[in-house]
Amino acid sequence: MDTKAETKCCCADSCQKYDEIANIIDLYKGKQGSLIQILHLSQQIYGYLPLDLQQFIARSLNKPLSEVSGVVTFYSFFSTKPRGKHTIRVCLGTACYVRGGKRLIERLQSMLDISVGETTKDGKFTFEIARCIGACGLAPAIMIDDTVYKQVSPNKLDSILSKY
């Protein structure tokens, strides 16, 4: 089956992304254990994995939607909703939790007017929890994209977010 023939979309940008994803699928199709790699690359291209994209991937790989959707919902890395330009992760590992991680969450929820797992209305930030970011000696810590901020207090959050 030609994956590209199944591409159905409503705008040029979406069609281009689906074509890129179809090329990825064609590259990995038939290789054992390639679903996670295809989903990872698809999310990089599309930004997230909405149901219609999951259906497209499932059809293209001749897999049941339940298998594709099961992988997407099992791994926290995958998102079924649009994500913000920047991802804020508050560490809630033991050291960060004990040293004030919960207060950081409460302050960020108030500042951003969203709950954990949500994206701000302006699309700037997605807010998540991390179980451990490996910065225990710097607790409490947060990550914004790939940058770790150490010994963060609720009072430091305004200054940190202003950089973004």
C-alpha positions, -999 to 999 in steps of 0.1 A, spaced: 0 0 0 13 35 -9 12 55 23 11 88 4 -21 78 -14 -39 77 19 -28 112 30 -60 133 35 -58 168 49 -74 201 47 -46 226 44 -12 229 27 8 229 60 -10 198 73 -6 180 39 31 188 39 35 173 74 15 142 65 37 138 34 68 140 56 52 114 81 43 92 52 80 92 41 90 83 76 65 54 77 77 41 43 113 42 56 105 22 88 76 0 76 82 -36 81 111 -31 106 105 -49 139 98 -25 168 96 6 146 63 20 160 79 41 188 104 56 164 77 64 139 56 80 166 85 100 179 94 114 145 58 120 137 54 141 169 85 160 160 70 169 126 34 175 136 40 188 171 16 162 188 -3 130 179 -40 138 174 -64 109 168 -66 114 131 -28 112 128 -28 80 149 -54 65 126 -33 75 96 -2 58 111 -22 27 121 -37 23 86 -3 29 70 13 2 91 -16 -22 89 -19 -22 127 -50 -18 148 -56 17 161 -57 3 196 -20 -7 193 -9 27 181 -31 46 206 -20 22 234 17 32 228 8 69 225 -11 69 258 13 47 277 45 68 272 43 102 288 67 116 261 38 115 236 11 141 235 -23 140 220 -29 177 224 -10 207 210 20 216 231 35 249 240 65 265 225 83 258 258 79 229 282 82 236 320 88 205 341 88 207 379 108 179 395 89 160 421 116 135 430 121 130 467 147 158 472 128 183 452 95 174 468 109 177 503 126 210 495 95 228 481 86 213 447 49 213 456 50 251 462 66 256 428 37 238 412 11 258 431 28 291 421 32 281 384 -5 271 382 -14 305 396 10 324 373 2 305 341 -35 300 349 -33 263 339 -31 229 356 -4 203 353 -6 187 318 -21 218 302 -8 244 277 -13 281 282 -39 298 260 -12 317 241 6 285 233 38 296 250 41 270 278 31 234 285 33 225 322 44 190 334 57 171 363 89 151 362 96 123 387 133 131 387 155 152 365 188 141 381 195 173 400 189 161 435 217 182 450 202 213 435 167 208 447 142 221 442 148 221 404 128 228 373 135 223 336 124 246 308 130 228 276 166 215 281 177 241 307 178 231 344 172 258 370 185 249 405 174 259 440 142 275 426 119 293 450 84 305 441 99 341 442 124 332 414 98 320 390 89 354 376 125 361 367 130 327 352 98 328 330 106 364 319 135 349 298 109 331 277 
